[in-house]
Amino acid sequence: MHAEMIRITANITLDDLRSGKISTVEAYETQVRDWIIGPAKTLASLYPTETDHGMALLAIELMFFEPHGKLLPKI
C-alpha cells in the first residue's frame, strides 16, 4: 500500500509525515482536535437533554493517553 493512501487524519497522509511536510507534533495536534476534542464536545453538548452519553464521553477522553504516551519520547 502506498504511503499517500494511508490517512493519519482526514487531511494528513502517512506520506506527509514521512516527507516532513507535516511534523509528528502537528499530526498529533490534529488527531487530538479532530478525533477526541470534537466528538467529546458534541457529546458534552447533549448533556442537559441526554444523560446516557457519559460512558462514551469517558471512553473518548481516555483515547488521549495512548497516542500521547507514544509521542512523548519523540519530543
MODELLER restraints for C-alpha pairs under 7 A, 6 or more apart:
rsr = mdl.restraints
at = mdl.atoms
rsr.add(forms.Gaussian(group=physical.xy_distance, feature=features.Distance(at['CA:3:A'], at['CA:13:A']), mean=6.91, stdev=0.5))
rsr.add(forms.Gaussian(group=physical.xy_distance, feature=features.Distance(at['CA:3:A'], at['CA:14:A']), mean=5.12, stdev=0.5))
rsr.add(forms.Gaussian(group=physical.xy_distance, feature=features.Distance(at['CA:3:A'], at['CA:15:A']), mean=4.78, stdev=0.5))
rsr.add(forms.Gaussian(group=physical.xy_distance, feature=features.Distance(at['CA:4:A'], at['CA:13:A']), mean=5.51, stdev=0.5))
rsr.add(forms.Gaussian(group=physical.xy_distance, feature=features.Distance(at['CA:4:A'], at['CA:14:A']), mean=6.04, stdev=0.5))
rsr.add(forms.Gaussian(group=physical.xy_distance, feature=features.Distance(at['CA:4:A'], at['CA:15:A']), mean=4.87, stdev=0.5))
rsr.add(forms.Gaussian(group=physical.xy_distance, feature=features.Distance(at['CA:5:A'], at['CA:13:A']), mean=6.73, stdev=0.5))
rsr.add(forms.Gaussian(group=physical.xy_distance, feature=features.Distance(at['CA:6:A'], at['CA:13:A']), mean=5.52, stdev=0.5))
rsr.add(forms.Gaussian(group=physical.xy_distance, feature=features.Distance(at['CA:6:A'], at['CA:14:A']), mean=5.53, stdev=0.5))
rsr.add(forms.Gaussian(group=physical.xy_distance, feature=features.Distance(at['CA:7:A'], at['CA:13:A']), mean=4.32, stdev=0.5))
rsr.add(forms.Gaussian(group=physical.xy_distance, feature=features.Distance(at['CA:7:A'], at['CA:14:A']), mean=6.09, stdev=0.5))
rsr.add(forms.Gaussian(group=physical.xy_distance, feature=features.Distance(at['CA:8:A'], at['CA:14:A']), mean=6.13, stdev=0.5))
rsr.add(forms.Gaussian(group=physical.xy_distance, feature=features.Distance(at['CA:9:A'], at['CA:31:A']), mean=6.30, stdev=0.5))
rsr.add(forms.Gaussian(group=physical.xy_distance, feature=features.Distance(at['CA:16:A'], at['CA:22:A']), mean=5.76, stdev=0.5))
rsr.add(forms.Gaussian(group=physical.xy_distance, feature=features.Distance(at['CA:17:A'], at['CA:23:A']), mean=6.15, stdev=0.5))
rsr.add(forms.Gaussian(group=physical.xy_distance, feature=features.Distance(at['CA:17:A'], at['CA:24:A']), mean=6.64, stdev=0.5))
rsr.add(forms.Gaussian(group=physical.xy_distance, feature=features.Distance(at['CA:32:A'], at['CA:64:A']), mean=6.93, stdev=0.5))
rsr.add(forms.Gaussian(group=physical.xy_distance, feature=features.Distance(at['CA:36:A'], at['CA:60:A']), mean=5.90, stdev=0.5))
rsr.add(forms.Gaussian(group=physical.xy_distance, feature=features.Distance(at['CA:36:A'], at['CA:61:A']), mean=6.41, stdev=0.5))
rsr.add(forms.Gaussian(group=physical.xy_distance, feature=features.Distance(at['CA:36:A'], at['CA:64:A']), mean=6.90, stdev=0.5))
rsr.add(forms.Gaussian(group=physical.xy_distance, feature=features.Distance(at['CA:40:A'], at['CA:57:A']), mean=5.72, stdev=0.5))
rsr.add(forms.Gaussian(group=physical.xy_distance, feature=features.Distance(at['CA:40:A'], at['CA:60:A']), mean=6.52, stdev=0.5))
rsr.add(forms.Gaussian(group=physical.xy_distance, feature=features.Distance(at['CA:43:A'], at['CA:53:A']), mean=6.46, stdev=0.5))
rsr.add(forms.Gaussian(group=physical.xy_distance, feature=features.Distance(at['CA:43:A'], at['CA:57:A']), mean=6.32, stdev=0.5))
